[in-house]
Amino acid sequence: MENVTKRRIELFTAGCTVCEPVLEMVKAMACSSCEVVIYNVAQPCDTKECLEKVKAYGIKALPAIAVDGKLLPCCQNKGLSVDELKKAGIGQAA
């Protein structure tokens, strides 16, 4: 008998209208070798596992996807920063 390892896909969502199409896309693409785990950080579980994973992966924006314990490159961003906001003129008189 063959030892089949499942690909673990972790999808982090806020349960919002922006995240929903990504959730549906991942579900539609998943195959029998995929284990899809959905973490809704807007409604964290009692164990707070999803929040711990968000911190461990360094997630700064949602939706985000990790496959086999690695955050996908498309989901790796620095998030908002004070410098970027200042560069955009926020906090400065017009």
C-alpha positions as CSV (number, residue, x, y, z in Angstrom):
1,M,0.0,0.0,0.0
2,E,1.2,3.5,-0.9
3,N,1.9,6.1,1.7
4,V,0.1,9.2,0.5
5,T,0.9,12.5,2.1
6,K,-1.8,15.2,1.9
7,R,-0.9,18.7,1.0
8,R,-2.1,20.9,3.9
9,I,-3.6,24.2,2.8
10,E,-4.3,26.7,5.5
11,L,-6.6,29.6,4.4
12,F,-6.8,32.6,6.7
13,T,-9.9,34.7,6.2
14,A,-11.9,37.5,8.0
15,G,-15.2,36.1,6.7
16,C,-15.7,39.1,4.5
17,T,-16.8,39.7,0.9
18,V,-13.1,40.1,-0.2
19,C,-12.1,36.8,1.3
20,E,-15.1,34.8,0.1
21,P,-14.1,34.5,-3.6
22,V,-10.6,33.3,-2.5
23,L,-12.1,30.7,-0.2
24,E,-14.4,29.4,-3.1
25,M,-11.4,29.3,-5.5
26,V,-9.3,27.3,-3.1
27,K,-12.1,24.9,-2.4
28,A,-12.7,24.5,-6.1
29,M,-9.1,23.8,-6.9
30,A,-8.4,21.4,-4.0
31,C,-8.0,17.8,-4.9
32,S,-8.1,14.5,-3.0
33,S,-4.4,15.1,-2.0
34,C,-5.3,18.4,-0.4
35,E,-6.4,19.0,3.2
36,V,-8.0,22.5,3.4
37,V,-8.1,24.1,6.8
38,I,-10.0,27.4,7.1
39,Y,-9.2,29.9,9.9
40,N,-11.6,32.8,10.3
41,V,-9.7,35.2,12.4
42,A,-12.8,37.4,12.9
43,Q,-14.2,34.5,14.9
44,P,-11.1,32.8,16.4
45,C,-11.5,29.3,17.9
46,D,-11.4,28.7,21.6
47,T,-7.7,27.5,21.4
48,K,-6.7,30.7,19.5
49,E,-4.7,28.4,17.2
50,C,-5.5,30.6,14.2
51,L,-4.2,33.8,15.9
52,E,-1.0,32.0,16.9
53,K,-0.6,30.9,13.3
54,V,-1.2,34.4,11.9
55,K,1.6,35.6,14.2
56,A,4.0,32.7,13.4
57,Y,3.5,33.1,9.6
58,G,3.8,36.9,9.9
59,I,0.5,37.5,8.1
60,K,-0.3,41.2,7.7
61,A,-3.3,41.1,5.3
62,L,-6.2,38.8,4.6
63,P,-7.0,36.6,2.9
64,A,-3.7,34.7,3.2
65,I,-2.8,31.1,2.3
66,A,-0.1,28.8,3.6
67,V,0.7,25.5,1.9
68,D,2.6,22.8,3.9
69,G,3.6,25.3,6.6
70,K,4.9,28.0,4.2
71,L,3.1,31.3,3.5
72,L,2.7,31.7,-0.2
73,P,4.8,34.5,-1.8
74,C,1.6,36.3,-3.0
75,C,0.6,36.6,0.7
76,Q,3.9,37.9,2.0
77,N,3.6,41.6,2.3
78,K,4.8,44.1,4.9
79,G,1.3,45.5,5.6
80,L,0.7,49.1,6.4
81,S,3.5,51.3,7.7
82,V,3.7,54.8,9.1
83,D,6.3,55.6,6.5
84,E,4.0,54.6,3.6
85,L,1.1,56.6,5.1
86,K,3.3,59.7,5.5
87,K,4.5,59.3,1.9
88,A,0.9,59.3,0.8
89,G,0.4,62.6,2.6
90,I,-1.6,61.4,5.6
91,G,-1.2,63.7,8.5
92,Q,0.1,66.6,6.5
93,A,-1.8,69.7,5.6
94,A,-2.8,70.0,1.9
